[in-house]
Amino acid sequence: MNEITEQVLTERIQDQERIISNLRERLQAAEENSADYVVRRLRLHGTILLHVAGDMQKYEGSVRAEGLKRVGEDLISQTWDLDSAPLAEDVKVAVKSACNNGLYRW
């Protein structure tokens, strides 16, 4: 193999390595900005998504109907359902009332 061919191949390999490195960085950034990743990180700080309006299946259908694709599925998988919580019914009612179907913030 002559020097010119070797130089051309070396440059092409370096170009491919730069492209691969750039794609890896973009993939990592995309993963870190996914809803699933963000919500999991928030959980480490004591923050959760809590569905308080009842009828979890309706919620899931509504989120999917929004056309959010993967983000919607991530949010569904990370949402806790108050109706399924191991709480007394009067506590669930109190939480729902305090949240006003998610419209109130404390």
Buried (B, 14 or more C-beta within 10 A) or exposed (E): EEEEEEEEEEEEEEEEEEEEEEEEEEEEEEEEEBBBBBBEEEEEEEEEBEBBBEEBEEBBEEBEEEEBEEBBBBBBEBBEBBBEEEEEEEEBEEBBEEBEEEEEEE
